[in-house]
Amino acid sequence: MTTSHEDWAEWLETNRAMWDERVPIHAASEYYDQDAFREGKDEIRDFEAAEVGDVTGKRLLHLQCHMGQDTLSWARRGAAKVVGLDFSEPAVEVARGLAAEIGLGPDRAEFVAADVYEAASAVPEADYDIVYTGIGAICWLPDIWRWAESAASLVAPGGFLYLADFHPFSHLMGWESATVIAHDYFDTAPKIADEPGTYVDFNAQTVNNRSFERDHTLGDIVSAVAAAGLRTEFLHEFDMTLFQQNGELECGEDGYFRAPKGRPRVPLMFSLKASRPA
Ligand SMILES: C[S@@+](CC[C@H](N)C(=O)[O-])C[C@H]1O[C@@H](n2cnc3c(N)ncnc32)[C@H](O)[C@@H]1O
């Protein structure tokens, strides 16, 4: 499903205003804990580090990088050069400030403000060894097929796209149950939210509260990446997630949330690696 051009512009502008307003709230939040980040906190989840592998010497592009903490964590892990892209100018400004504070100059870390669909004309190099994206990213995009084209066009020969995000199946449950399906998996129509606050502070006072989101089925995500010319290396599904997505999930010692013991498990996150042959 695609959106008309007018809807598309409204979608992006509405969402941009929503994100711009939330950046200072996020930057000051415990959730993003930027003091700990400055002191060396690594933001990359253990499964991402294992699946992406050694990034030493690689050129990595992070799409929808928000305030750059994940992006800069890859640089700390040895990537030769990281580039973060986000359409929120305030988010990119925070990311640039963090890079400077942790001693990474533009030769190691650059941030650009641009729509992900315009990434190819916004980033400093034509292609990258690793194009990384995820954790709450693709649900904000109106068209997964055009996103895949944009992301794939930036993968260098011999390089790969790595995506880790919340599993579309995990959006089907309501708050009450970790297993009872409350929503229609195949309803991928745009959803309009109009709620103050943000996931780091539900009580935050905000005015730009409208936003557009859309679920993309797992089939569409994988098919879009394949149609963009990349070869799928793996598609992993996980029984754990990063937050209390419904009231039944329990937080384990490893910090991940899962269904209680004895209850049926459903996929809560997924990751995908797809490469461009050398
Ligand atoms: C939930 S955040 C990503 C979170 C990130 N993984 C993190 O935890 O820091 C989603 C980001 O997508 C960005 N975004 C949404 N739509 C975009 C678009 N069309 N182009 C570029 N960035 C976009 C927002 O500005 C926001 O920073």
Ligand as a Chemical Component Dictionary entry (heavy atoms), coordinates in Angstrom:
data_LIG
# 
_chem_comp.id                   LIG 
_chem_comp.type                 NON-POLYMER 
_chem_comp.pdbx_formal_charge   0 
_chem_comp.three_letter_code    LIG 
# 
loop_
_chem_comp_atom.comp_id 
_chem_comp_atom.atom_id 
_chem_comp_atom.alt_atom_id 
_chem_comp_atom.type_symbol 
_chem_comp_atom.charge 
_chem_comp_atom.model_Cartn_x 
_chem_comp_atom.model_Cartn_y 
_chem_comp_atom.model_Cartn_z 
_chem_comp_atom.pdbx_ordinal 
LIG C1  C1  C 0  12.276 5.704  17.879 1  
LIG S1  S1  S 1  13.449 6.684  17.058 2  
LIG C2  C2  C 0  14.724 5.548  16.696 3  
LIG C3  C3  C 0  15.261 5.151  17.945 4  
LIG C4  C4  C 0  16.705 4.796  17.922 5  
LIG N1  N1  N 0  16.877 3.471  17.446 6  
LIG C5  C5  C 0  17.102 5.025  19.327 7  
LIG O1  O1  O 0  16.695 4.264  20.201 8  
LIG O2  O2  O -1 17.756 6.012  19.594 9  
LIG C6  C6  C 0  12.805 6.946  15.462 10 
LIG C7  C7  C 0  13.614 7.994  14.706 11 
LIG O3  O3  O 0  13.193 7.959  13.342 12 
LIG C8  C8  C 0  13.284 9.288  12.856 13 
LIG N2  N2  N 0  12.477 9.327  11.646 14 
LIG C9  C9  C 0  11.153 9.068  11.515 15 
LIG N3  N3  N 0  10.784 9.158  10.220 16 
LIG C10 C10 C 0  11.912 9.480  9.516  17 
LIG C11 C11 C 0  12.173 9.732  8.142  18 
LIG N4  N4  N 0  11.224 9.652  7.216  19 
LIG N5  N5  N 0  13.442 10.020 7.772  20 
LIG C12 C12 C 0  14.445 10.116 8.694  21 
LIG N6  N6  N 0  14.239 9.908  10.019 22 
LIG C13 C13 C 0  12.993 9.587  10.419 23 
LIG C14 C14 C 0  12.798 10.163 14.013 24 
LIG O4  O4  O 0  13.235 11.490 13.914 25 
LIG C15 C15 C 0  13.395 9.419  15.205 26 
LIG O5  O5  O 0  14.623 9.986  15.577 27 
# 
loop_
_chem_comp_bond.comp_id 
_chem_comp_bond.atom_id_1 
_chem_comp_bond.atom_id_2 
_chem_comp_bond.value_order 
_chem_comp_bond.pdbx_ordinal 
LIG C1  S1  SING 1  
LIG S1  C2  SING 2  
LIG S1  C6  SING 3  
LIG C2  C3  SING 4  
LIG C3  C4  SING 5  
LIG C4  N1  SING 6  
LIG C4  C5  SING 7  
LIG C5  O1  DOUB 8  
LIG C5  O2  SING 9  
LIG C6  C7  SING 10 
LIG C7  O3  SING 11 
LIG C7  C15 SING 12 
LIG O3  C8  SING 13 
LIG C8  N2  SING 14 
LIG C8  C14 SING 15 
LIG N2  C9  SING 16 
LIG N2  C13 SING 17 
LIG C9  N3  DOUB 18 
LIG N3  C10 SING 19 
LIG C10 C11 SING 20 
LIG C10 C13 DOUB 21 
LIG C11 N4  SING 22 
LIG C11 N5  DOUB 23 
LIG N5  C12 SING 24 
LIG C12 N6  DOUB 25 
LIG N6  C13 SING 26 
LIG C14 O4  SING 27 
LIG C14 C15 SING 28 
LIG C15 O5  SING 29 
# 
